[in-house]
Amino acid sequence: MLPDVRRRRLPKLFLLVTALTLTLTACGQDLGRSNFARTTVPAGAGSGPATDGPITDAAVATGALRTVKPCQFLTKDALGALGLGTVEEDPTPSSIAYDRCTNKVKDPGGKEIRLDFEIGNTLLPHADKTTGLVGGLPLRVDKTDDADCTVAAMTALNPDTAVTLTVAYAGDPCRPGQTLMDAVVQKLHNSPEKYSTPPGTLLTADPCAMAESSVVASAAPSAKPAASGLHACDWKASAAAATVTVQFLPGLPPIVGDGYSKVDLGGGITGFQKKGTSGSSKCDVEWQHRPWQGDDVELAQVRYENYNAQPDTDDPCGKAVTVAKNVATLLPKP
C-alpha cells in the first residue's frame, strides 16, 4: 500500500509562501483599460501623512490579529458591497495557514480580479512605497507591473508587519486593492469575526516564545528570534548562518511516509522527522498538538537548515529534534 501523501507534506509555509511571493498573474487577459465599475478609492485610503513612529492601535496588535478569520473579508457579501463586480464563489481558506484566504471577482466587463489576502505578513513593499494612511494605518502600495499590485496596511513598524492584498487584474490592480483594504481596516476596528480559542490552542501562542534561547543556540549559535508572520518565528544570526524555524499551522495528522519517520519527543508525544534531500543540511520535525476543524489538527513544526553544512556531518535531524523536544514542553497544554 502506498503512503498517504497528503497536503500537509508540502512545506509551503517553511518556504515562505506569502502574498508577496505568490504574486498571481493575469495570463491571457487584455491589459487594456479597466472595467472596474466604481474606481473611486475611499477618502480614508491613502489620505493624510504617514508616520514612521510605533503603531499603538490595539485592534491590529499581534495578539489581536492572531485569531482573526481571514475569509470574512472576501465573502460574496463583503466583496459585493464594494461594487467590485460579480462574486461567483465563496472564499477559499488556506489549508496550511490560519491567516490566508483567496477569492475571485469578475468586473462588469468580465475581467477577473484575483485576490490573495494575508494577515500578519512580514514580506512587504519597502517603506518608500508608503502612500498615506488607510483607517489610520500607514498604507504601502506596490504596483509590480500592469496587472499585479500589493496593497499593505501596516500593523507594526520596525520590524514591519501588515495586512496585505495581492491583486491580479488586467486593468488597474491597485485601485480595487485599495478599495478593499479600506473596508478590511474598517472591519478590523469593528468587531471582526474570530476563531474560537479552546484551552491549549496554538492560535494564540507566540512562536518566538516557544523555544528557549539556550536550546536554539545549540543548533544555531548566536541566533536571534524574528517573527515570520503571526504563527512562525525564525532564529538566525546572519544570512549565512544556520536557521531554526518554529511554526504553528493547521493540517492533517502526521503519518509515516513521504520521507517522514517517527521520533520520540518525550512526554508521550510522537513526532515525525524528515531529512532534506538537497545539498544543504536540513530537517523538519512536526507533531500533532490538538484537534482543529474537521479532519484537521493543530500542528507544531520545527525546521533546522544550514546551507553551508553537509547533512552527513551536521546531523540536521538531531538538532531539529533537540529544539522540537524543548518546544513541546513549552506549548500551551490542551
C-alpha positions, 0 to 999 in steps of 0.5 A: 500500500502506498503512503498517504501523501497528503497536503500537509507534506508540502512545506509551503509555509517553511518556504515562505509562501506569502502574498508577496511571493505568490504574486498571481498573474493575469495570463491571457487577459487584455491589459487594456483599460479597466472595467472596474465599475466604481474606481473611486478609492475611499477618502480614508485610503491613502489620505493624510501623512504617514508616520514612521513612529510605533503603531499603538492601535490595539485592534491590529496588535499581534495578539489581536490579529492572531485569531482573526478569520481571514475569509470574512473579508472576501465573502460574496457579501463583503466583496459585493458591497464594494461594487467590485463586480460579480462574486461567483464563489465563496472564499477559499481558506488556506489549508496550511495557514490560519491567516490566508484566504483567496477569492475571485471577482469578475468586473462588469466587463468580465475581467477577473480580479484575483485576490490573495489576502494575508494577515500578519505578513512580514514580506512587504513593499519597502517603506518608500512605497508608503502612500498615506494612511488607510483607517489610520494605518500607514498604507504601502502600495506596490504596483509590480507591473500592469496587472499585479499590485500589493496593497499593505496596511501596516500593523507594526513598524520596525520590524514591519508587519501588515495586512496585505492584498495581492491583486491580479487584474488586467486593468488597474490592480491597485485601485480595487486593492485599495478599495478593499483594504479600506473596508478590511481596516474598517472591519478590523476596528469593528468587531471582526469575526474570530476563531474560537480559542479552546484551552491549549490552542496554538492560535494564540501562542507566540512562536518566538516564545516557544523555544528557549534561547539556550536550546536554539543556540545549540543548533544555531549559535548566536541566533536571534528570534524574528517573527515570520508572520503571526504563527512562525518565528525564525532564529538566525544570526546572519544570512549565512548562518544556520536557521531554526524555524518554529511554526504553528499551522493547521493540517492533517495528522502526521503519518509515516511516509513521504520521507517522514519517520517517527521520533520520540519527543518525550512526554508521550508525544510522537513526532515525525522527522524528515531529512532534506534531500538537497545539498544543504543540511536540513530537517523538519520535525512536526507533531500533532498538538490538538484537534482543529476543524474537521479532519484537521489538527493543530500542528507544531513544526520545527525546521533546522537548515544550514546551507553551508553544512553537509547533512552527513556531518551536521546531523540536521535531524538531531538538532531539529529534534533537540529544539522540537523536544524543548518546544513541546514542553513549552506549548500551551497544554490542551 
